[in-house]
Amino acid sequence: MRVMWGAVLAAGLLASPAGMQAQDTGAPPPFPPPGRLVDIGGWRLHLNCTGQASASQPTVILEAGIGDFSVEWSLVQPKVAAVARVCSYDRANNGWSDLGPRPRTMHQIVYELHTLLTTAGEPGPYVLVGHSYGGWLVRLYQLTYPSEVVGMVLVEAGADDPLRMLADGVLRHSSDLVTGKPIPVVKTTDPLKESEIPPGALSQMQAAARQFGPRANEAPRDKLPAEAQRMRTWAYWQVKHWAQADNPVEPEELAELRAARTKSEHSLGDLPLAVLTRGLSEEGGPDSKALAEAHRKDHEMIAAISRNGRLIIATRSGHHVQIDEPDLVVTTIREILAAVRR
């Protein structure tokens, strides 16, 4: 469904009057960042890397879903760090990171991640792990910087041609919304300032959030460590966390990913690839079975873009497999690392 991303992210605050007033991001965070803040051209991104780097194996990069940030990997990163260098980060507007330039296209985000890793001295090659919306991002990263990526894990990745709800309530596939508009050039300067957020945008986000938004630590995020849950609550109090729905060319960017996928039978060649798909349906209503079947078939298709791709069913998980079954995600990452070494 096409709802305002900012509205979804704001919802965790709306149950609390304190959250409604906590809009001053000039105050220091109550929690120090687990990692470090890296300036990538006038705005800083939070990067948290753990584990020992090794010339014999790649670094694992964790890319969160929409509305999520580095703490969503709290159950996965420590176990991966026992065997490899692993980095999670906060995209601009999230967690400890600053506001970034607009519009927030996927190309912009991929550029920022590449610049972050380069500036921070975390060289490739990489195994990219992307959850949900992050699945699109890591696919685009591989398309943009193919020589840097030697393996991928897609965790409940975004659909190849997702449905979007228009203002009139009609559902359309993303492919039906492509207009051919050019994708904006990536910006290397001029991050958004909080004072530049349109005056009416915040109230619109708050109203939509009351209708659509989840709470900051609702299930399954209540399974995260207590400290991670406190960090999520704090992050949802930041107005920057609400100012993310600014991608006017999402249909065009997804069309680019589909074009790359269909250019050959196995467009990723022999790249080690694992696609984790949920075993528990999160759909409601009479169409839930059909929606779940379509979801599974979509992930089967994505797994087939590599001759070394495979689909793994997380039988005890909903959408957040990394929280419901973190050990399965860890095992899958380790298997991809082993496949890369072979």
DABEL-V586403 format. One record per residue. N is the residue number from 0. SS is DSSP state (A for helix, B for strand, O for the rest). PHI is phi in whole degrees, -180 to 180 (NA if undefined). Layout:
n:N ss:SS phi:PHI
n:N ss:SS phi:PHI
This chain:
n:0 ss:O phi:NA
n:1 ss:O phi:-93
n:2 ss:O phi:-117
n:3 ss:O phi:-70
n:4 ss:A phi:-58
n:5 ss:A phi:-61
n:6 ss:A phi:-66
n:7 ss:A phi:-61
n:8 ss:A phi:-74
n:9 ss:A phi:-74
n:10 ss:A phi:-62
n:11 ss:A phi:-61
n:12 ss:A phi:-89
n:13 ss:A phi:-74
n:14 ss:O phi:-79
n:15 ss:O phi:-128
n:16 ss:A phi:-58
n:17 ss:A phi:-62
n:18 ss:A phi:-64
n:19 ss:A phi:-65
n:20 ss:A phi:-97
n:21 ss:O phi:-84
n:22 ss:O phi:-116
n:23 ss:O phi:-95
n:24 ss:O phi:-82
n:25 ss:O phi:-73
n:26 ss:O phi:-71
n:27 ss:O phi:-66
n:28 ss:O phi:-61
n:29 ss:O phi:-73
n:30 ss:O phi:-123
n:31 ss:O phi:-68
n:32 ss:O phi:-63
n:33 ss:O phi:-62
n:34 ss:O phi:-109
n:35 ss:B phi:-133
n:36 ss:B phi:-96
n:37 ss:B phi:-118
n:38 ss:B phi:-77
n:39 ss:O phi:-115
n:40 ss:O phi:136
n:41 ss:O phi:114
n:42 ss:O phi:-142
n:43 ss:B phi:-108
n:44 ss:B phi:-117
n:45 ss:B phi:-87
n:46 ss:B phi:-125
n:47 ss:B phi:-122
n:48 ss:B phi:-110
n:49 ss:B phi:-137
n:50 ss:O phi:85
n:51 ss:O phi:-88
n:52 ss:O phi:-73
n:53 ss:O phi:-142
n:54 ss:O phi:-68
n:55 ss:O phi:-92
n:56 ss:O phi:-150
n:57 ss:O phi:-75
n:58 ss:B phi:-88
n:59 ss:B phi:-94
n:60 ss:B phi:-114
n:61 ss:B phi:-102
n:62 ss:B phi:-114
n:63 ss:O phi:-79
n:64 ss:O phi:-80
n:65 ss:O phi:-66
n:66 ss:O phi:81
n:67 ss:O phi:-110
n:68 ss:O phi:-150
n:69 ss:A phi:-58
n:70 ss:A phi:-67
n:71 ss:A phi:-64
n:72 ss:A phi:-98
n:73 ss:O phi:-61
n:74 ss:O phi:-90
n:75 ss:O phi:-104
n:76 ss:A phi:-58
n:77 ss:A phi:-59
n:78 ss:A phi:-76
n:79 ss:A phi:-70
n:80 ss:A phi:-63
n:81 ss:O phi:-71
n:82 ss:O phi:-127
n:83 ss:O phi:-160
n:84 ss:O phi:-73
n:85 ss:B phi:-142
n:86 ss:B phi:-128
n:87 ss:B phi:-110
n:88 ss:B phi:-155
n:89 ss:B phi:-110
n:90 ss:O phi:-61
n:91 ss:O phi:-51
n:92 ss:O phi:82
n:93 ss:O phi:-117
n:94 ss:O phi:51
n:95 ss:O phi:-88
n:96 ss:O phi:-77
n:97 ss:O phi:-79
n:98 ss:O phi:-62
n:99 ss:O phi:-112
n:100 ss:O phi:-66
n:101 ss:O phi:-106
n:102 ss:O phi:-76
n:103 ss:O phi:-88
n:104 ss:O phi:-75
n:105 ss:A phi:-66
n:106 ss:A phi:-62
n:107 ss:A phi:-64
n:108 ss:A phi:-65
n:109 ss:A phi:-64
n:110 ss:A phi:-59
n:111 ss:A phi:-66
n:112 ss:A phi:-65
n:113 ss:A phi:-61
n:114 ss:A phi:-66
n:115 ss:A phi:-60
n:116 ss:A phi:-66
n:117 ss:A phi:-66
n:118 ss:A phi:-64
n:119 ss:O phi:-79
n:120 ss:O phi:73
n:121 ss:O phi:-113
n:122 ss:O phi:-73
n:123 ss:O phi:-74
n:124 ss:O phi:-75
n:125 ss:B phi:-126
n:126 ss:B phi:-103
n:127 ss:B phi:-96
n:128 ss:B phi:-121
n:129 ss:B phi:-124
n:130 ss:B phi:-101
n:131 ss:O phi:55
n:132 ss:A phi:-55
n:133 ss:A phi:-62
n:134 ss:A phi:-64
n:135 ss:A phi:-63
n:136 ss:A phi:-64
n:137 ss:A phi:-72
n:138 ss:A phi:-65
n:139 ss:A phi:-69
n:140 ss:A phi:-61
n:141 ss:A phi:-63
n:142 ss:A phi:-69
n:143 ss:A phi:-83
n:144 ss:O phi:-127
n:145 ss:A phi:-61
n:146 ss:A phi:-70
n:147 ss:A phi:-91
n:148 ss:B phi:-110
n:149 ss:B phi:-116
n:150 ss:B phi:-172
n:151 ss:B phi:-144
n:152 ss:B phi:-126
n:153 ss:B phi:-107
n:154 ss:B phi:-104
n:155 ss:O phi:50
n:156 ss:O phi:-65
n:157 ss:O phi:-57
n:158 ss:O phi:-62
n:159 ss:O phi:-67
n:160 ss:O phi:-140
n:161 ss:O phi:-68
n:162 ss:B phi:-82
n:163 ss:B phi:-131
n:164 ss:B phi:-95
n:165 ss:O phi:-82
n:166 ss:O phi:-62
n:167 ss:O phi:-86
n:168 ss:O phi:86
n:169 ss:O phi:-86
n:170 ss:B phi:-85
n:171 ss:B phi:-136
n:172 ss:B phi:-71
n:173 ss:A phi:-55
n:174 ss:A phi:-63
n:175 ss:A phi:-80
n:176 ss:A phi:-101
n:177 ss:O phi:-69
n:178 ss:O phi:-111
n:179 ss:O phi:86
n:180 ss:O phi:-64
n:181 ss:O phi:-69
n:182 ss:O phi:-77
n:183 ss:O phi:-57
n:184 ss:O phi:-65
n:185 ss:O phi:-60
n:186 ss:O phi:-98
n:187 ss:O phi:-105
n:188 ss:O phi:-144
n:189 ss:O phi:66
n:190 ss:O phi:-67
n:191 ss:O phi:-67
n:192 ss:O phi:-102
n:193 ss:A phi:-59
n:194 ss:A phi:-69
n:195 ss:A phi:-91
n:196 ss:O phi:-66
n:197 ss:O phi:-54
n:198 ss:O phi:-55
n:199 ss:O phi:-84
n:200 ss:A phi:-66
n:201 ss:A phi:-63
n:202 ss:A phi:-66
n:203 ss:A phi:-65
n:204 ss:A phi:-63
n:205 ss:A phi:-64
n:206 ss:A phi:-66
n:207 ss:A phi:-66
n:208 ss:A phi:-63
n:209 ss:A phi:-60
n:210 ss:A phi:-86
n:211 ss:A phi:-110
n:212 ss:O phi:-79
n:213 ss:O phi:-81
n:214 ss:O phi:-84
n:215 ss:O phi:-58
n:216 ss:O phi:-126
n:217 ss:O phi:-72
n:218 ss:O phi:-56
n:219 ss:O phi:-91
n:220 ss:A phi:-68
n:221 ss:A phi:-71
n:222 ss:A phi:-87
n:223 ss:O phi:-68
n:224 ss:O phi:-55
n:225 ss:A phi:-57
n:226 ss:A phi:-64
n:227 ss:A phi:-64
n:228 ss:A phi:-66
n:229 ss:A phi:-64
n:230 ss:A phi:-64
n:231 ss:A phi:-63
n:232 ss:A phi:-60
n:233 ss:A phi:-60
n:234 ss:A phi:-61
n:235 ss:A phi:-70
n:236 ss:O phi:-81
n:237 ss:O phi:-88
n:238 ss:A phi:-63
n:239 ss:A phi:-62
n:240 ss:A phi:-71
n:241 ss:A phi:-96
n:242 ss:O phi:-105
n:243 ss:O phi:-119
n:244 ss:O phi:-83
n:245 ss:O phi:-142
n:246 ss:O phi:-129
n:247 ss:O phi:-76
n:248 ss:O phi:-122
n:249 ss:A phi:-56
n:250 ss:A phi:-59
n:251 ss:A phi:-68
n:252 ss:A phi:-70
n:253 ss:A phi:-69
n:254 ss:A phi:-63
n:255 ss:A phi:-64
n:256 ss:A phi:-65
n:257 ss:A phi:-65
n:258 ss:A phi:-62
n:259 ss:A phi:-67
n:260 ss:A phi:-66
n:261 ss:A phi:-93
n:262 ss:O phi:-69
n:263 ss:O phi:-155
n:264 ss:O phi:-63
n:265 ss:O phi:-126
n:266 ss:O phi:-66
n:267 ss:O phi:-94
n:268 ss:O phi:63
n:269 ss:O phi:-103
n:270 ss:O phi:-57
n:271 ss:B phi:-59
n:272 ss:B phi:-142
n:273 ss:B phi:-128
n:274 ss:B phi:-118
n:275 ss:B phi:-94
n:276 ss:B phi:-123
n:277 ss:B phi:-68
n:278 ss:O phi:-99
n:279 ss:O phi:-109
n:280 ss:O phi:-70
n:281 ss:O phi:-109
n:282 ss:O phi:-89
n:283 ss:O phi:-118
n:284 ss:O phi:88
n:285 ss:O phi:-68
n:286 ss:O phi:-94
n:287 ss:A phi:-62
n:288 ss:A phi:-65
n:289 ss:A phi:-65
n:290 ss:A phi:-66
n:291 ss:A phi:-65
n:292 ss:A phi:-66
n:293 ss:A phi:-65
n:294 ss:A phi:-60
n:295 ss:A phi:-66
n:296 ss:A phi:-64
n:297 ss:A phi:-63
n:298 ss:A phi:-71
n:299 ss:A phi:-61
n:300 ss:A phi:-65
n:301 ss:A phi:-66
n:302 ss:A phi:-62
n:303 ss:O phi:-80
n:304 ss:O phi:-76
n:305 ss:O phi:-126
n:306 ss:O phi:-65
n:307 ss:O phi:-104
n:308 ss:B phi:-94
n:309 ss:B phi:-149
n:310 ss:B phi:-100
n:311 ss:B phi:-122
n:312 ss:B phi:-93
n:313 ss:B phi:-87
n:314 ss:O phi:-65
n:315 ss:O phi:-109
n:316 ss:O phi:-120
n:317 ss:O phi:-93
n:318 ss:O phi:-68
n:319 ss:O phi:-92
n:320 ss:A phi:-62
n:321 ss:A phi:-67
n:322 ss:A phi:-104
n:323 ss:A phi:-71
n:324 ss:O phi:-136
n:325 ss:A phi:-61
n:326 ss:A phi:-66
n:327 ss:A phi:-66
n:328 ss:A phi:-65
n:329 ss:A phi:-61
n:330 ss:A phi:-60
n:331 ss:A phi:-65
n:332 ss:A phi:-61
n:333 ss:A phi:-63
n:334 ss:A phi:-67
n:335 ss:A phi:-67
n:336 ss:A phi:-60
n:337 ss:A phi:-65
n:338 ss:A phi:-65
n:339 ss:A phi:-65
n:340 ss:A phi:-63
n:341 ss:O phi:-69
